[in-house]
Amino acid sequence: MPVDVRIAISCADRSGLLATITGRLFDLGADLGDTTFAVIGTSAEFTSMVSLPDTISAEFTKSELSKLDKTKITNISVEPYNLRSTHVEKKHITHQIELHGADRPGLIARLAEVFAEFGANILRMDSEHIVEEYKVNYVIRFEVWIPNTRAKSCLSAADNVASSLGLICKTIAL
């Protein structure tokens, strides 16, 4: 019977890193489920819900990943994961929201509060500073599930908060 684990790796970013990690997991017979990979500053973050063959332990998997040349891993964990890994309704993205403008303290908190008020579930969020011709632009991206009956009101409220903070808000319904 497969063993479900959560693998989290933090290390310096470099070309080919994702291929190196996922290639080794494939070689071990691992089956990747929900997975994220992101570069944050100069480091990379990899997190995946993985089913390991019952012949491979979490400890062995961690040891094998630690040996990878491209990773120079700062932090690695391979831990049993017993929570449900299949998606329920609130796990499907219904809207993508992108905001951009000047950075201000509390932007993400204010917007996250709006989504919470309307029963939305934030599935992904990322933010970055982008240098554009003599100025720095702050970009925030949310991927959310919003109850259909509250979507219009929720998106309107998010747009109002964004406008009050001097941000431009773009929304895509999926």
GUDODO-8853 format. One line per field, with one value per residue: residue number from 1; residue in one letter; chain; z negated, x, y of N, C-alpha, C in turn. Coordinates in steps of 0.001 Angstrom, whole numbers, padded with zeros to 6 digits. Layout:
<atoms>
i	c(NUM|...) $
aa	c(A|...) $
ch	c(A|...) $
n_Z	c(Z|...) $
n_X	c(X|...) $
n_Y	c(Y|...) $
ca_Z	c(Z|...) $
ca_X	c(X|...) $
ca_Y	c(Y|...) $
c_Z	c(Z|...) $
c_X	c(X|...) $
c_Y	c(Y|...) $
</atoms>
This chain:
<atoms>
i	c(1|2|3|4|5|6|7|8|9|10|11|12|13|14|15|16|17|18|19|20|21|22|23|24|25|26|27|28|29|30|31|32|33|34|35|36|37|38|39|40|41|42|43|44|45|46|47|48|49|50|51|52|53|54|55|56|57|58|59|60|61|62|63|64|65|66|67|68|69|70|71|72|73|74|75|76|77|78|79|80|81|82|83|84|85|86|87|88|89|90|91|92|93|94|95|96|97|98|99|100|101|102|103|104|105|106|107|108|109|110|111|112|113|114|115|116|117|118|119|120|121|122|123|124|125|126|127|128|129|130|131|132|133|134|135|136|137|138|139|140|141|142|143|144|145|146|147|148|149|150|151|152|153|154|155|156|157|158|159|160|161|162|163|164|165|166|167|168|169|170|171|172|173|174) $
aa	c(M|P|V|D|V|R|I|A|I|S|C|A|D|R|S|G|L|L|A|T|I|T|G|R|L|F|D|L|G|A|D|L|G|D|T|T|F|A|V|I|G|T|S|A|E|F|T|S|M|V|S|L|P|D|T|I|S|A|E|F|T|K|S|E|L|S|K|L|D|K|T|K|I|T|N|I|S|V|E|P|Y|N|L|R|S|T|H|V|E|K|K|H|I|T|H|Q|I|E|L|H|G|A|D|R|P|G|L|I|A|R|L|A|E|V|F|A|E|F|G|A|N|I|L|R|M|D|S|E|H|I|V|E|E|Y|K|V|N|Y|V|I|R|F|E|V|W|I|P|N|T|R|A|K|S|C|L|S|A|A|D|N|V|A|S|S|L|G|L|I|C|K|T|I|A|L) $
ch	c(A|A|A|A|A|A|A|A|A|A|A|A|A|A|A|A|A|A|A|A|A|A|A|A|A|A|A|A|A|A|A|A|A|A|A|A|A|A|A|A|A|A|A|A|A|A|A|A|A|A|A|A|A|A|A|A|A|A|A|A|A|A|A|A|A|A|A|A|A|A|A|A|A|A|A|A|A|A|A|A|A|A|A|A|A|A|A|A|A|A|A|A|A|A|A|A|A|A|A|A|A|A|A|A|A|A|A|A|A|A|A|A|A|A|A|A|A|A|A|A|A|A|A|A|A|A|A|A|A|A|A|A|A|A|A|A|A|A|A|A|A|A|A|A|A|A|A|A|A|A|A|A|A|A|A|A|A|A|A|A|A|A|A|A|A|A|A|A|A|A|A|A|A|A) $
n_Z	c(000000|000896|-000568|-001871|-001763|-002707|-001010|-001472|-000283|-000585|000984|002641|005625|008919|012359|013802|011463|010633|012449|011625|008980|009339|011206|009755|007828|009503|010423|008060|007951|007030|006847|007769|006264|005509|006099|005576|006815|006385|006835|004479|003790|003840|003385|003750|003436|002928|002727|002185|002311|001988|003138|002047|003069|001252|000678|000234|-002160|-004046|-005232|-003667|-001213|-001854|-002362|000186|001708|000460|001449|003972|006476|007654|005796|003247|000650|-001773|-003584|-004209|-004289|-004790|-005463|-006991|-005653|-006302|-005646|-003579|-000153|002223|004252|003083|003641|002808|003474|006084|008460|009094|009778|010886|009567|010085|008829|009008|008250|006117|003323|000079|-003478|-004790|-002595|-001509|-003712|-004021|-001611|-001764|-003941|-002817|-001025|-002880|-004269|-002439|-002293|-000608|000631|000526|002747|003921|003615|004587|004476|005711|006216|008907|010997|012923|015320|013647|011394|008750|008978|007323|007371|006862|006811|006706|006541|006345|004832|005055|003646|005885|005587|004245|005617|007365|005557|003843|005549|006315|003852|003363|005476|004737|002323|003360|005085|003196|002032|003983|006006|009090|010279|011726|012921|013612|014529|014201) $
n_X	c(000849|000634|002541|001677|003207|004427|006539|008946|011136|013764|016045|018949|018181|018474|019157|017436|016692|014044|013620|015639|014856|012197|012761|014360|012525|010687|012328|012502|010023|007954|004780|003639|001396|-000608|001385|003761|006000|008255|010149|011604|012910|016271|016107|014668|011545|010050|007231|005359|002707|003059|002854|004464|005999|005304|007654|009565|010837|010021|012283|014376|013772|014160|016911|017892|017086|018582|021095|021251|022945|022302|020715|021788|020689|019081|017108|015146|012269|010542|007667|005096|001805|-001456|-003815|-006679|-006036|-007292|-009214|-011877|-014965|-014387|-011772|-011258|-010211|-011958|-011687|-009202|-007309|-005594|-003574|-002093|000244|001425|003382|002140|001921|000089|-001494|-001937|-003140|-005523|-006867|-007083|-008785|-011158|-011807|-012214|-014454|-016496|-016654|-014836|-012191|-008798|-006614|-004145|-001543|000565|003176|005102|007809|008268|010522|010020|010850|012192|010569|009093|006884|004264|003020|000299|-001061|-003937|-005452|-008530|-011326|-014608|-017817|-020461|-022849|-021996|-019989|-020034|-020488|-018295|-016072|-016544|-016249|-013537|-012386|-013138|-011681|-009097|-009039|-009323|-006870|-005221|-004624|-004642|-007022|-007482|-009615|-010244|-012643|-012879) $
n_Y	c(-001181|002202|004908|007974|011117|014363|016396|018821|021221|023512|025595|027044|028787|027495|026788|024052|022842|022000|019915|018171|017465|016385|014428|012612|011791|010499|008404|006977|005910|007414|009063|012072|014344|017097|019869|022460|024927|027471|030463|032443|035371|034684|032054|028745|027093|024041|022075|019182|016812|013500|010149|007386|004301|001293|000071|001932|004092|007088|008183|007103|008293|010998|010924|010237|012479|014411|013935|015003|016806|019361|020632|021458|021577|023515|023081|020291|018257|015237|014001|011959|012131|012583|013808|014434|014273|014760|016988|019007|020786|023500|023760|024270|026558|029466|032096|034414|036960|039902|042406|045614|048201|050843|049765|049130|048953|046203|045509|042872|041641|043172|042606|039800|039617|040588|038503|036441|037422|036953|034250|033061|030960|031129|029830|030068|032457|035041|037465|040213|042503|044602|046128|048900|051086|053379|053172|051225|048627|047004|043788|041694|038498|036572|033396|032104|030377|031193|031314|030793|032271|034504|035675|037999|040149|039806|040185|042798|044102|043530|044943|047540|047874|047630|049867|051928|051785|052583|050776|048935|046698|043548|041040|037637|035360|031903) $
ca_Z	c(000000|000968|-001752|-001516|-002485|-002260|-000825|-001381|-000064|-000408|001392|003577|006951|010026|013548|013783|010115|010596|013188|010786|007860|009798|011867|008729|007256|010505|010368|006838|008079|006354|007645|007258|006246|005507|006023|005890|006930|006525|006489|003565|003669|004538|003000|004365|002506|003566|001793|002929|001657|002781|002755|002212|003047|-000114|000525|000014|-003375|-004042|-005581|-002491|-000224|-002305|-002160|001626|002153|-000118|002231|005299|006695|007990|004753|002115|-000162|-003052|-004464|-003553|-005174|-004182|-006625|-006685|-005418|-006408|-005267|-002266|000877|003402|004144|002914|004384|002418|003874|007513|008689|009886|010203|010713|009308|010099|008414|009079|007875|005103|002137|-001191|-004531|-005017|-001374|-001418|-004820|-003720|-000533|-002284|-004794|-001933|-000558|-004033|-004539|-001488|-002304|000456|000202|001295|003062|004197|003568|004666|004641|006087|006596|010272|011342|014238|015654|012547|010248|008352|008991|006484|008013|006004|007561|005924|007213|005279|005041|004466|003852|007042|005175|003628|006441|007842|004404|003352|006494|006215|002599|003567|006354|003935|001423|004204|005524|002049|001732|005156|006836|010237|010054|012896|012502|014659|014071|014889) $
ca_X	c(000000|001470|002683|001529|004105|004577|007955|009209|012557|014198|017450|019291|017616|019404|018556|017326|016398|012786|013850|016474|014051|011099|013362|014773|011302|010186|013207|012177|008677|007004|003700|003387|000044|-000557|002782|004075|007406|008347|011390|011351|014236|017260|015919|013563|010717|009326|006375|004540|002051|003623|002614|005673|005738|005468|009027|010435|010460|010194|013681|015192|013479|014857|018339|018158|016948|019701|022304|021190|023948|021771|019895|022485|019499|019180|016121|014327|011484|009689|006861|003812|000718|-002678|-005002|-007234|-005263|-008103|-009866|-013305|-015429|-013723|-010365|-011165|-010086|-013032|-011286|-007841|-007330|-004257|-003578|-000769|000360|002452|003354|001749|001756|-001247|-002265|-002360|-004069|-006825|-007521|-007419|-009964|-012326|-012158|-012742|-015812|-017453|-016558|-013942|-011027|-007608|-005870|-002773|-001289|001972|003396|006473|008156|008781|011094|009563|011251|012392|009675|008854|005470|003969|002005|-000246|-001952|-004722|-006297|-009493|-012640|-015623|-019150|-021107|-023873|-021370|-018844|-020141|-020302|-016922|-015155|-016792|-015623|-012083|-012054|-013275|-010525|-007930|-009119|-009080|-005441|-004483|-004217|-005457|-007470|-007962|-010202|-010605|-013466|-012474) $
ca_Y	c(000000|003411|005755|009382|012014|015749|016712|020261|021483|024901|025629|028112|028569|027291|026196|022598|022352|021252|018667|017302|016950|015530|013266|011644|011219|009557|007228|006231|005359|008297|009647|013421|014882|018559|020292|023852|025284|028926|031136|033553|035982|033853|030655|028021|026331|022943|021344|018233|015694|012412|008753|006569|002863|000778|-000428|003099|004827|008545|008447|006797|009338|012205|010680|010291|013870|015169|013656|015622|017859|020682|021231|022080|021811|024192|022488|019273|017398|014219|013619|011330|013080|011794|014561|014140|014968|015049|018289|019167|021959|024744|023710|024570|027998|030065|033443|034917|038398|040491|043805|046217|049605|051105|048906|049740|047948|045667|045250|041473|041382|043788|041861|038472|039805|040696|037166|035700|037937|036403|032795|032600|030195|031486|028615|030489|033892|035415|038902|040537|043869|044623|047430|049360|052457|054334|052995|049843|048285|045849|042963|040634|037616|035616|032419|031851|029792|032073|030743|031407|033240|035676|036082|039383|041041|039641|040828|044240|044551|043479|046068|048770|047953|047899|051270|052812|051702|053043|049642|048556|045324|042809|039773|036688|034242|030666) $
c_Z	c(000000|-000342|-001298|-002401|-001901|-002189|-000671|-001295|000108|-000051|002314|004944|007969|011169|013438|012451|010069|011322|012350|009675|008352|010530|010868|008092|008214|010468|009151|006900|007402|007343|007036|007351|006347|005242|006324|005959|007149|006179|005654|003260|004478|004165|003727|003285|003309|002489|002607|002002|002536|002230|003084|002286|001635|-000363|000220|-001228|-003182|-004313|-004392|-001418|-000581|-002056|-000679|002157|001639|000682|003576|005419|006869|006827|003706|001094|-001493|-004062|-003661|-004607|-004319|-005346|-006191|-006565|-005366|-006022|-003860|-001196|002161|003163|003945|003605|004074|002806|005368|007706|009568|010434|009966|010577|009277|009781|008574|008810|006864|003906|000918|-002236|-004626|-003778|-001330|-002508|-004515|-002652|-000992|-003177|-003959|-001473|-001693|-004349|-003664|-001373|-001195|-000150|001101|001494|003368|004089|003754|004872|005001|006390|007985|010581|012777|014417|014477|011400|009955|008283|008151|007142|007047|006864|006596|006889|006133|005773|004329|004699|004965|006649|004592|004469|006848|006710|003890|004252|006489|004967|002733|004443|005596|002991|002225|004639|004389|001656|002930|006057|008018|010080|011360|012409|013723|014008|014878|015050) $
c_X	c(000895|001460|002603|002417|004004|006075|008081|010713|012766|015671|017695|018701|018729|018659|018553|016933|015131|012933|014654|015648|012999|011623|013768|013556|010683|010999|012918|010792|007615|005977|003360|001908|000135|000875|002900|005586|007444|009746|011006|012704|015225|017135|014719|012850|009933|008521|005477|003933|002377|003183|003877|005277|005999|006859|010021|009951|010649|011657|014613|015008|014205|016357|018710|018066|018100|020989|022344|022146|023348|021073|020666|021433|019824|018273|015310|013537|010651|008920|005576|002717|-000580|-003939|-005433|-006488|-006051|-008896|-011367|-013676|-014649|-012250|-010182|-011161|-011237|-012639|-009797|-007946|-005889|-004382|-002179|-000849|001478|002269|002969|001622|000294|-002058|-002809|-003373|-005455|-007578|-007928|-008657|-011235|-012759|-012764|-014174|-016862|-017361|-015687|-012765|-009851|-006786|-004409|-002693|000202|002057|004853|006602|008788|009277|010686|009947|011202|011394|009526|007350|005281|002833|001606|-001199|-002628|-005413|-007228|-010691|-013606|-016975|-019868|-022101|-023280|-020239|-018909|-019882|-018869|-015935|-015317|-016126|-014096|-011627|-012134|-012085|-009271|-007908|-008805|-007601|-004576|-003979|-005161|-005764|-007992|-008461|-010523|-011429|-013069|-013649) $
c_Y	c(001246|004194|007206|010241|013419|016004|018220|020466|022979|024862|026813|027776|028367|026614|024672|022007|021504|019918|017675|016657|015966|014294|012197|010993|010202|008265|006356|005589|006193|008836|010999|013767|016393|019000|021774|024006|026784|029393|032344|034171|035171|032380|030064|027223|025295|022245|020430|017190|014483|011061|007969|005101|002328|000206|000691|003843|006327|008894|008201|007870|010623|012073|010799|011722|014728|015003|014388|016800|019247|021367|022007|022533|022469|023504|021474|018521|016451|013621|012925|012387|012300|012543|014193|014939|015215|016319|018167|020466|023226|024785|023986|026078|028467|031427|033678|036429|038881|041968|044359|047707|049758|050172|049728|048635|047494|045359|043827|041150|041941|043006|040460|038539|039907|039309|036338|036122|037283|034880|032227|031839|030570|030218|028900|031989|034080|036915|039124|042016|043804|046031|047761|050819|053430|054210|051505|049630|047021|045082|041847|039814|036647|034660|031900|031043|030717|031413|031512|032498|034518|036262|037552|040371|040995|040373|042341|044809|044557|044643|047391|048950|048292|049360|052225|052834|052108|051930|049468|047072|044730|041457|038922|035583|033013|029722) $
</atoms>
